Amino acid sequence: MGAIHNTANFQPLLPTSPEERLILALDGCDGDEALALVEGIPGLCWVKVGLELFIRSGPEIVDQLRCRGFQVFLDLKFHDIPATMAGACRRAARLGAGLLTVHASAGTEAMAMARQAATEAAMEAGLPSPLLLAVTVLTSWRPQPFRQQLAVANPLSAHVEHLARLAARAGLHGCVCAPRDAARLHRQQPAMALVTPGIRLHRIQGDDQARTMTPAAAMAAGSTWLVVGRPVTRSVDPGLAFTQLCQQIAAARVPCG
């Protein structure tokens, strides 16, 4: 088992500009579409490769994006027994992704082993160590179905906080959480990076993301990186949509500490 660490003194490498804070999710694209899209957005720094694109295009898409100068958030949300999760993170770290995800529900042993494996693999490959992020509760869950279907005694928000504490104990660098959970987690774990999907410029009817926020509100809540997909990828002018999101981020009040 990997050692359990306290992250109270850990300071992640934080993004410094609005463009660096915004991660474009390439869900729904195939490889060629993803490459064409990102090359048409001036200022884009970070892209997210999730399960859909990874399965369609394979690990090569990570290398193709990195060769074009993009930082890659490889969001495969590993959740398995400790040895398998560590092995998956070891392989993923060798691809050169800057951010990787595992499910906090896998527990502290699995998360600690995954962190250690990713760090060692990156070092052996001569790559920077990726930031390992714990997925707390997916943004698609609403409180009532969460309680009824998963039979978790704690309210959804309390369960998010519990999982974040497990991630900190395992030495992970940050969490993935809904933007509406960011303020509580920022107060609880101020040294951890918070990556928040579910970012919208405005409310979308029938949205499958339940706990969304605008970029400015998410930043004010303490988010470190914001993950945005459809508001950019389905826009008539993706470059303009990206610029508008960056403008909202620049205007946001960011909490201290």
Wavefront OBJ file of the C-alpha trace (Angstrom):
o trace
v 0.000 0.000 0.000
v 1.216 3.518 -0.748
v 1.864 5.842 2.167
v -0.961 8.076 3.369
v -0.038 11.750 3.303
v -1.509 14.959 4.607
v -1.793 17.607 1.884
v -2.059 20.592 4.230
v 1.287 21.978 3.033
v 0.951 20.907 -0.592
v 0.590 23.778 -3.059
v -0.428 22.747 -6.596
v 0.871 24.677 -9.590
v -2.034 27.035 -10.078
v -3.061 28.548 -13.402
v -2.345 32.275 -13.613
v -4.517 33.550 -16.482
v -8.176 33.105 -17.468
v -7.096 31.068 -20.505
v -5.098 28.707 -18.267
v -8.067 28.222 -15.942
v -10.412 27.028 -18.668
v -10.367 23.374 -19.775
v -12.217 22.565 -22.997
v -13.983 19.184 -22.866
v -13.768 17.414 -26.225
v -16.609 14.978 -25.501
v -18.629 14.109 -28.585
v -15.726 14.677 -31.002
v -13.747 12.097 -32.889
v -9.994 12.589 -33.218
v -10.017 14.664 -36.406
v -12.890 16.829 -35.173
v -11.137 17.439 -31.862
v -7.880 18.482 -33.516
v -9.647 20.806 -35.946
v -11.671 22.371 -33.134
v -8.789 23.117 -30.778
v -6.595 24.579 -33.497
v -9.331 27.116 -34.254
v -9.528 28.570 -30.728
v -6.833 31.206 -30.057
v -5.500 31.188 -26.497
v -6.713 27.695 -25.619
v -4.296 25.985 -23.212
v -6.086 22.991 -21.658
v -8.228 20.275 -23.231
v -10.071 17.362 -21.642
v -9.982 13.884 -23.124
v -12.761 11.817 -21.574
v -13.943 8.256 -22.026
v -15.832 8.906 -25.246
v -12.945 10.452 -27.185
v -10.369 8.118 -25.634
v -12.318 5.030 -26.723
v -12.919 6.416 -30.225
v -9.345 7.591 -30.870
v -7.153 5.673 -28.435
v -4.172 6.882 -26.393
v -2.696 8.466 -29.533
v -5.074 11.422 -29.207
v -3.276 12.497 -26.014
v 0.058 12.559 -27.826
v -1.427 14.384 -30.816
v -2.835 17.111 -28.592
v 0.375 17.449 -26.590
v 2.432 17.716 -29.792
v 0.264 20.707 -30.729
v 1.165 22.407 -27.462
v -1.953 21.667 -25.402
v -2.040 20.533 -21.792
v -4.231 17.446 -21.427
v -6.682 16.604 -18.683
v -7.151 12.835 -19.076
v -10.499 12.271 -17.413
v -11.001 8.496 -17.345
v -12.273 8.340 -13.737
v -10.541 5.111 -12.724
v -12.417 3.132 -10.063
v -11.209 -0.373 -9.273
v -9.308 -2.430 -6.728
v -6.089 -0.731 -5.549
v -3.621 -2.700 -7.685
v -5.656 -2.287 -10.876
v -6.223 1.422 -10.270
v -2.512 1.936 -9.640
v -1.641 0.063 -12.833
v -4.055 2.171 -14.872
v -2.627 5.409 -13.441
v 0.894 4.194 -14.148
v -0.002 3.719 -17.818
v -1.914 6.991 -18.002
v 0.935 9.004 -16.488
v 3.268 7.782 -19.222
v 1.014 9.450 -21.806
v 2.058 12.844 -20.442
v -1.315 14.115 -19.246
v -1.138 16.961 -16.748
v -4.309 16.005 -14.858
v -5.685 12.504 -14.157
v -8.854 11.391 -12.376
v -9.763 8.534 -10.047
v -12.943 8.001 -8.051
v -12.622 8.890 -4.369
v -15.152 6.133 -3.656
v -12.379 3.613 -4.350
v -10.959 4.509 -0.915
v -7.704 5.814 0.530
v -5.572 2.749 -0.203
v -6.480 2.745 -3.895
v -6.005 6.514 -4.202
v -2.644 6.474 -2.421
v -1.367 3.634 -4.598
v -2.612 5.403 -7.722
v -0.852 8.625 -6.714
v 2.422 6.836 -6.035
v 2.241 4.848 -9.294
v 1.502 7.942 -11.396
v 4.357 9.897 -9.824
v 6.874 7.080 -10.278
v 5.825 6.378 -13.869
v 6.093 10.033 -14.887
v 9.527 10.299 -13.291
v 10.731 7.169 -15.102
v 9.465 8.595 -18.405
v 11.126 11.966 -17.797
v 7.762 13.730 -17.599
v 6.327 16.138 -15.014
v 4.277 14.364 -12.394
v 0.539 14.691 -13.158
v -1.867 16.153 -10.648
v -4.109 13.321 -9.493
v -7.694 14.415 -8.863
v -10.379 12.614 -6.884
v -13.866 12.594 -8.388
v -16.346 13.216 -5.566
v -20.021 13.140 -6.674
v -20.843 13.530 -10.352
v -22.589 16.753 -11.370
v -25.489 14.777 -12.878
v -26.720 13.738 -9.415
v -29.502 15.671 -7.693
v -29.924 15.309 -3.904
v -33.118 13.246 -3.845
v -32.180 10.583 -6.457
v -28.695 10.424 -4.910
v -30.157 9.535 -1.504
v -32.807 7.168 -2.840
v -30.747 5.244 -5.400
v -27.371 5.032 -3.669
v -28.729 4.698 -0.106
v -26.034 7.038 1.261
v -27.090 8.212 4.716
v -25.346 11.577 4.514
v -26.798 14.393 2.400
v -25.117 14.786 -0.989
v -23.098 17.837 0.090
v -21.840 16.118 3.246
v -20.815 13.068 1.224
v -18.819 15.299 -1.139
v -16.944 16.715 1.861
v -16.312 13.222 3.245
v -14.828 12.038 -0.063
v -12.633 15.145 -0.263
v -11.236 14.356 3.182
v -10.405 10.821 2.035
v -8.620 12.249 -1.012
v -6.569 14.609 1.147
v -5.629 11.781 3.468
v -4.453 9.737 0.471
v -2.214 12.588 -0.673
v -4.138 13.539 -3.799
v -3.580 16.948 -5.324
v -7.203 17.985 -5.763
v -10.816 17.070 -6.364
v -13.355 17.182 -9.146
v -16.614 18.544 -7.817
v -19.742 20.360 -8.925
v -19.244 24.140 -8.831
v -21.920 24.397 -6.134
v -19.731 22.242 -3.867
v -16.561 24.258 -4.483
v -17.017 26.886 -1.769
v -17.342 24.296 1.005
v -14.403 22.255 -0.259
v -12.242 25.372 -0.658
v -12.837 26.220 3.009
v -12.251 22.616 4.087
v -9.161 21.893 1.942
v -7.706 25.277 0.838
v -4.471 23.709 -0.436
v -6.221 21.347 -2.863
v -6.951 22.210 -6.472
v -10.640 22.116 -7.390
v -11.689 21.223 -10.928
v -15.334 21.978 -11.660
v -17.365 20.815 -14.672
v -20.927 21.975 -15.250
v -19.945 25.531 -16.231
v -22.557 27.418 -18.239
v -22.822 30.979 -19.570
v -26.554 30.729 -18.877
v -29.135 28.160 -17.807
v -29.832 25.386 -20.373
v -33.269 23.766 -20.509
v -33.106 20.005 -19.961
v -29.417 20.117 -19.015
v -28.022 16.737 -17.877
v -25.681 18.590 -15.520
v -27.733 19.242 -12.390
v -25.552 21.522 -10.243
v -24.207 24.113 -12.682
v -22.791 27.651 -12.307
v -21.549 30.522 -14.422
v -17.761 30.945 -14.745
v -17.707 34.022 -12.481
v -19.748 32.294 -9.760
v -17.578 29.158 -9.869
v -14.396 31.208 -9.615
v -15.820 33.169 -6.677
v -16.611 29.837 -4.998
v -12.955 28.776 -5.156
v -12.632 26.708 -8.331
v -9.093 26.358 -9.697
v -9.938 25.054 -13.176
v -13.285 25.204 -14.968
v -14.304 22.476 -17.420
v -16.503 23.652 -20.305
v -17.749 21.563 -23.218
v -20.959 22.209 -25.108
v -21.113 26.003 -24.552
v -17.964 26.125 -26.736
v -18.033 22.971 -28.869
v -21.656 23.473 -29.976
v -21.327 27.206 -30.446
v -21.603 28.736 -33.921
v -18.333 30.525 -33.097
v -16.287 28.412 -30.629
v -13.485 30.971 -30.506
v -15.885 33.743 -29.507
v -17.566 31.536 -26.889
v -14.156 30.715 -25.417
v -13.274 34.419 -25.282
v -16.561 35.261 -23.538
v -15.913 32.592 -20.913
v -12.399 33.927 -20.333
v -13.805 37.436 -19.899
v -16.163 36.190 -17.195
v -13.292 34.433 -15.456
v -11.161 37.587 -15.589
v -13.970 39.606 -14.008
v -14.558 37.111 -11.182
v -13.635 37.745 -7.585
v -11.274 34.968 -6.523
v -11.242 34.039 -2.795
v -7.969 34.359 -0.914
v -6.235 31.358 0.644
l 1 2 3 4 5 6 7 8 9 10 11 12 13 14 15 16 17 18 19 20 21 22 23 24 25 26 27 28 29 30 31 32 33 34 35 36 37 38 39 40 41 42 43 44 45 46 47 48 49 50 51 52 53 54 55 56 57 58 59 60 61 62 63 64 65 66 67 68 69 70 71 72 73 74 75 76 77 78 79 80 81 82 83 84 85 86 87 88 89 90 91 92 93 94 95 96 97 98 99 100 101 102 103 104 105 106 107 108 109 110 111 112 113 114 115 116 117 118 119 120 121 122 123 124 125 126 127 128 129 130 131 132 133 134 135 136 137 138 139 140 141 142 143 144 145 146 147 148 149 150 151 152 153 154 155 156 157 158 159 160 161 162 163 164 165 166 167 168 169 170 171 172 173 174 175 176 177 178 179 180 181 182 183 184 185 186 187 188 189 190 191 192 193 194 195 196 197 198 199 200 201 202 203 204 205 206 207 208 209 210 211 212 213 214 215 216 217 218 219 220 221 222 223 224 225 226 227 228 229 230 231 232 233 234 235 236 237 238 239 240 241 242 243 244 245 246 247 248 249 250 251 252 253 254 255 256 257
